[in-house]
Amino acid sequence: MLSQLNKLPARTDYVQAVYKALLDAISDGSLQPGTRITQEEIAEQMNVSRLPVLQALRQLKNDGFVEDAPGRGLQVTALNIEWIDKLYEVRGALDSLAAKLAASKKCVLDPALIKHGRAVSEKGDVRALIDADIAFHSAIYEASENPLIAKSAHLHWAHLRRVMGAVLQLTQRSAIWDEHQAIADAIQNGDEKKAAELSELHATRARKSLIHQLEQVLSSN
């Protein structure tokens, strides 16, 4: 199961590199819920010492991505639909606030964000799709000029990446980038109410779609 992990080049930031590599593998499904992982196996696969792996695993456990496995080692935490639903409630509120603040400044989001998103949607690259989606919303957080929004959303998005990864392996919501374009237009036009409402609606649609698909994923396992 760990064959998807690549060896790391010589560098000093091994802890965050290992953390990101494992989180990516959990998010795109390379490491499925319940998969047992050990320090030794990861260290050997990624060609690093056990210390940064230990620290990365501690961070992943603290963030809720891995948990103690029966016996020795850790395992990837199972997805919890009820908790995911609550995550989306928080995300919807943050996205709505960020869009409203960005619209108050009539910010112009980089059109390349949506162009790139549409392009990767056609290719079906799960990891690229997740990154493109996060990049769009992160641009709105930055445009809001309230750093607390991005800070608050950071950990939520780490978990949402995992949910999106589980679902996007099976299906994609085709309207997502049309919805992004509508949000960007409302922000650029300075329509605070519309930008906030569209962002809230976008999060609600994503929540319903992902949870519905995730229920099917979990029931088939």
C-alpha positions as CSV (number, residue, x, y, z in Angstrom):
1,M,0.0,0.0,0.0
2,L,3.0,2.3,0.5
3,S,4.4,1.8,-2.9
4,Q,2.9,5.1,-4.0
5,L,5.3,7.0,-1.7
6,N,8.4,8.4,-3.4
7,K,11.9,8.8,-2.0
8,L,12.6,12.3,-0.8
9,P,15.6,14.4,-2.1
10,A,18.1,15.6,0.4
11,R,16.6,18.5,2.3
12,T,16.1,19.8,5.9
13,D,12.3,20.0,5.9
14,Y,11.7,16.3,6.1
15,V,8.9,16.4,8.7
16,Q,6.6,18.5,6.6
17,A,7.6,16.6,3.4
18,V,6.7,13.3,5.0
19,Y,3.5,14.8,6.4
20,K,2.4,16.1,3.0
21,A,3.3,12.9,1.2
22,L,1.3,10.8,3.6
23,L,-1.6,13.3,3.6
24,D,-1.6,13.3,-0.3
25,A,-1.7,9.5,-0.3
26,I,-4.6,9.4,2.2
27,S,-6.4,12.1,0.2
28,D,-6.1,10.5,-3.2
29,G,-6.9,7.0,-1.9
30,S,-3.5,5.5,-2.2
31,L,-3.7,4.8,1.5
32,Q,-7.3,3.6,2.2
33,P,-9.1,3.9,5.6
34,G,-7.9,1.1,7.9
35,T,-4.5,0.7,6.1
36,R,-1.9,-0.1,8.7
37,I,1.3,2.0,8.5
38,T,4.5,1.9,10.5
39,Q,7.5,4.2,11.0
40,E,9.9,1.6,9.6
41,E,8.0,1.0,6.4
42,I,7.5,4.7,5.6
43,A,11.2,5.5,6.5
44,E,12.4,2.8,4.2
45,Q,10.0,3.7,1.4
46,M,10.9,7.4,1.5
47,N,14.6,7.0,2.2
48,V,14.5,9.1,5.4
49,S,15.3,8.4,9.1
50,R,12.6,7.3,11.5
51,L,12.6,10.6,13.5
52,P,11.0,12.9,10.9
53,V,8.5,10.0,10.1
54,L,7.7,9.8,13.8
55,Q,7.1,13.5,14.1
56,A,5.0,13.5,10.9
57,L,2.9,10.6,12.1
58,R,2.3,12.4,15.5
59,Q,1.1,15.4,13.6
60,L,-1.2,13.3,11.4
61,K,-2.6,11.6,14.5
62,N,-3.1,15.0,16.2
63,D,-5.0,16.2,13.1
64,G,-7.1,13.1,13.0
65,F,-5.9,11.4,9.9
66,V,-4.4,8.4,11.5
67,E,-5.1,6.5,14.8
68,D,-3.7,3.7,16.9
69,A,-4.1,0.3,15.2
70,P,-4.9,-2.9,17.1
71,G,-1.6,-4.2,18.2
72,R,1.4,-2.3,16.9
73,G,1.6,0.8,14.7
74,L,-1.0,3.2,13.3
75,Q,-3.8,3.0,10.7
76,V,-5.6,5.5,8.5
77,T,-8.6,6.8,10.3
78,A,-12.0,5.8,8.9
79,L,-14.2,8.5,7.3
80,N,-17.1,9.8,9.5
81,I,-20.0,11.2,7.6
82,E,-21.6,13.0,10.5
83,W,-18.3,14.8,11.2
84,I,-17.8,15.6,7.6
85,D,-21.3,17.2,7.5
86,K,-20.2,19.5,10.4
87,L,-17.0,20.3,8.6
88,Y,-19.0,21.5,5.6
89,E,-21.2,23.7,7.8
90,V,-18.1,25.5,9.0
91,R,-16.6,25.7,5.5
92,G,-19.9,27.2,4.1
93,A,-19.8,29.9,6.7
94,L,-16.1,30.7,6.1
95,D,-16.5,30.7,2.3
96,S,-19.5,33.0,2.5
97,L,-17.8,35.5,4.7
98,A,-14.6,35.5,2.6
99,A,-16.6,36.0,-0.6
100,K,-18.6,38.9,1.0
101,L,-15.4,40.6,2.1
102,A,-13.7,40.1,-1.2
103,A,-16.8,41.5,-3.0
104,S,-16.7,44.6,-0.8
105,K,-13.3,45.3,-2.4
106,K,-14.4,44.3,-5.9
107,C,-11.4,42.0,-6.2
108,V,-10.6,40.4,-9.5
109,L,-9.6,36.8,-9.1
110,D,-7.0,35.4,-11.5
111,P,-8.9,33.9,-14.5
112,A,-6.2,31.3,-14.8
113,L,-7.5,29.6,-11.6
114,I,-10.8,28.7,-13.3
115,K,-9.2,27.9,-16.7
116,H,-6.8,25.5,-15.0
117,G,-9.6,24.0,-13.0
118,R,-11.6,23.3,-16.1
119,A,-8.6,21.8,-17.8
120,V,-7.7,19.3,-15.0
121,S,-11.4,18.4,-14.7
122,E,-11.2,17.0,-18.3
123,K,-8.2,14.9,-17.4
124,G,-9.7,13.4,-14.3
125,D,-6.5,13.7,-12.2
126,V,-7.9,13.4,-8.6
127,R,-4.9,15.1,-6.9
128,A,-4.8,18.0,-9.4
129,L,-8.6,18.4,-9.2
130,I,-8.4,18.8,-5.4
131,D,-5.5,21.2,-5.6
132,A,-7.2,23.4,-8.2
133,D,-10.4,23.6,-6.1
134,I,-8.4,24.6,-3.0
135,A,-6.4,27.1,-5.0
136,F,-9.6,28.9,-6.1
137,H,-11.1,29.1,-2.6
138,S,-7.7,30.1,-1.1
139,A,-7.6,33.0,-3.6
140,I,-10.9,34.2,-2.2
141,Y,-9.6,33.9,1.4
142,E,-6.6,36.0,0.5
143,A,-8.8,38.5,-1.3
144,S,-10.9,38.9,1.8
145,E,-7.8,40.4,3.5
146,N,-8.8,38.7,6.7
147,P,-5.9,36.2,7.6
148,L,-8.0,34.5,10.2
149,I,-10.3,33.0,7.5
150,A,-7.5,31.2,5.8
151,K,-6.0,30.1,9.1
152,S,-9.4,28.7,10.3
153,A,-10.0,27.0,7.0
154,H,-6.6,25.3,6.7
155,L,-7.2,22.2,8.8
156,H,-10.8,21.9,7.6
157,W,-9.6,21.8,4.0
158,A,-7.0,19.2,4.9
159,H,-9.9,16.9,5.9
160,L,-12.1,17.9,3.0
161,R,-9.3,17.0,0.6
162,R,-9.6,13.5,1.8
163,V,-13.3,13.4,1.4
164,M,-13.0,14.9,-2.1
165,G,-10.4,12.4,-3.0
166,A,-12.6,9.4,-2.0
167,V,-15.5,10.7,-4.0
168,L,-13.6,12.0,-7.1
169,Q,-12.1,8.6,-7.7
170,L,-15.7,7.6,-8.7
171,T,-17.4,10.7,-10.0
172,Q,-17.1,14.4,-10.5
173,R,-19.6,17.2,-10.1
174,S,-19.6,18.8,-13.5
175,A,-21.0,22.2,-12.5
176,I,-18.3,23.0,-10.0
177,W,-16.3,25.4,-12.2
178,D,-19.4,27.1,-13.5
179,E,-20.3,27.8,-9.9
180,H,-16.8,29.1,-9.3
181,Q,-17.1,31.4,-12.3
182,A,-20.4,32.8,-10.9
183,I,-18.8,33.5,-7.5
184,A,-15.8,35.2,-9.1
185,D,-18.1,37.4,-11.2
186,A,-20.2,38.4,-8.2
187,I,-17.0,39.3,-6.3
188,Q,-15.6,41.3,-9.2
189,N,-19.0,43.2,-9.6
190,G,-19.0,44.1,-5.9
191,D,-22.2,42.3,-5.2
192,E,-21.6,41.2,-1.6
193,K,-25.0,39.6,-1.0
194,K,-24.8,37.5,-4.2
195,A,-21.2,36.5,-3.6
196,A,-22.0,35.3,-0.1
197,E,-25.2,33.5,-1.2
198,L,-23.5,31.8,-4.1
199,S,-20.6,30.7,-1.9
200,E,-23.0,29.3,0.7
201,L,-25.0,27.5,-2.0
202,H,-21.8,26.1,-3.6
203,A,-20.7,24.6,-0.2
204,T,-24.2,23.2,0.4
205,R,-24.3,21.5,-3.0
206,A,-20.8,20.2,-2.6
207,R,-21.7,18.8,0.9
208,K,-24.8,17.0,-0.3
209,S,-23.1,15.6,-3.4
210,L,-20.0,14.4,-1.6
211,I,-21.9,12.9,1.3
212,H,-24.3,11.1,-1.0
213,Q,-21.4,9.7,-3.0
214,L,-19.4,8.9,0.1
215,E,-22.3,6.9,1.6
216,Q,-22.1,4.8,-1.5
217,V,-18.4,4.4,-1.2
218,L,-18.6,3.3,2.4
219,S,-21.5,0.9,1.8
220,S,-19.5,-0.9,-0.9
221,N,-16.5,-1.5,1.3
